[in-house]
């Protein structure tokens, strides 16, 4: 069986969750600060990205981080372009850990309008997708944010996500469509209802062979996205932690049938650069096990 089909089967059928290791740009200093590395530890982007790659390498190479409980890992471009133990990061993930490599492709968020933040333009997307395929990447992820239950804004978010999603599918990759609903949205349940309706319209318009994944905020109404999970064009629906603590995110996730985690902050909560390897490995194992258990519902 070809690698792509093996990876697709793993993502579609195996128990587990997706590790989101794709903080980039403006969120990188915050990720390092939470890991116990303060801003005065680096000068310039190169040193900062060296430090974050050391952090990601430590996470990925820990014994607990493997394909038994982790389906895939989302990377940002800088991580994809680097090596782990002499292998390209994507090759290391799949060949050593049996974890499917996925690439974050968006270039950040535009200014808020109509209660949402669309993605910034991606004029070099085709070239990035070609590079990703050459490096063994299976799929992509792109994030936009809904801050208000505004019908026009939500419709614009969904339209943009699927337009770019079709471009990614045409390159032979599986896109993770991520229209995040901000957990501080005043009418979060209302925004989620608008989003669900928009998602179903776009999913129903896809051709038979156009496969996507969805990454969604844990909803106020349990199992709101059941129709999306069951859709013929959807490989998997995953949940973002969105600022919830790991305990709260796991509690909410456990109530969503067949929705699995794709956590970032919640995954690495409690990990620090100062921990011994034994303490770090133990904390990583506990985190992975708790998220894995919440995803098996």
Secondary structure, DSSP 8 states (H G I E B T S, - for coil): --HHHHHHHHHHHSS-EEEE----GGGHHHHHHHTT--GGG--SHHHHHHHHHHHHHHHHHSTT-STTTEEEEEE-HHHHTSEETTEEHHHIIIIIT--EEEEE----B---BTTEE-B---TTHHHHHHHHHHTT--EEEEEEEE-S--HHHHHHHHHHHHHHHHHHHHTT-EEEEEEEE-TT-TTHHHHHHHHHHHHHHHHHTS-TT--EEEEEE--SSTTTTHHHHT-TTEEEEEEE-TT--HHHHHHHHTTSTT-EEEESHHHHTT--TTS-HHHHHHHHHHHHHHHHHHH--
